Amino acid sequence: MKTRAHIIVHGIVQGVYFRYLTQREATGLGLTGWVRNRPDGTVEIVCEGEKENVGALVRWSHTGPPGASVEWTDVSFEEYTGGFPKFEIRY
C-alpha cells in the first residue's frame, strides 16, 4: 500500500545537511517527493511511496542527521498521488 506524508521538522535543522541527508535517506528507501528549508527555520518534507518506507523516513526525521537538534515534528498522512518522478531538494 502506498501513502504520502507531509512533515515539518522544528529545531536546529538548517545548516546541518538536513536536506541533503534527507534526500539520501529517501532515495535509499525508494521514495519520491521533495525537501526544502522554510523561511521560519524549519525543514519541510513531502514524500510518497510504500507505507513502511514512508514510515521509516518519518521516524528518521524525528532525529535527522548527526548535526541536527530536532525539537519536534508535525506529520500528516495524505492520499498517495504518484506525482513525483524522484526525490529532490527544492530551493
N, C-alpha and C positions, 0 to 999 in steps of 0.2 A: 504494500500500500504506500502511495506517495503522499507527501504533505509539504507544506510551506511554513516557515517560521519567520517572524519579524522580531528582531532582537535589538534592544537599545542597551548598551553597556555603559555604566556610570563608574566614575573613579578616575584614577590616573591611567588613562588608556590611549592617550595621544603622545606621539614621540617615543614610543616603546616598541615599534614594529608590529603593532596590533593588526593593522590592515594586511600587511604582507604575510604574517604568520596565520591569520585567519584564512586568507586565500589558499595558502599551502595546505592547511588542515582540511578545508572544504573540498579542495580538488582531490586530496588523498581519499576522502570519503565518497567521492563520486557525485558531489553536489554541484548545483548551478545556482547563480544569483549574483550578489554583489555585497561589498562592504565599503563604507565611507566614513570619514571624520565629519562630525557636525560642528557648526559654529559654537555650540554651547559646551564643547569639550567632551562630548560623548562619542561613541562609535556606534554606527547603525549597520545592521546586517540583515539581509533578506536572503534566505536560502531555500532551495527546493530539492527534493529527492526522496529516497526511501525513508520511511518513518524512523527506523532505527538509526540511520546515519544522520538525519536532521537532529534527532535527539542527542547524538554524540557531539555534534557541533554546539548545540545549546549547552550541554554540560561543560564542554571545553570553554565556552565564553564566560562561564562563571568565575574562571581564574585567569584565562588568557595566557599570553606569553610570560616568560620569567620576569621581565621588567615592569609588567603591569601591576596595578593595585586596584582590582575590581571591588567596588563598594556594593553594587547591586546591579541586577539586570531586569529589564522589563521584557517579557516574552509573550508573544501572542501567536497562536497557530491559526493558519488560514487555509483556504482551499488551494490545492495544487493547480498551477496554471500551465506549466511547461513552457513558460515564456522566455527562458534564458538559455542561450547556447552554451555558456560556460560560466565559471565563477570569476568575477573581475573586481578590481579595485576601481572605485569611482572617485574622481577628484572634484 
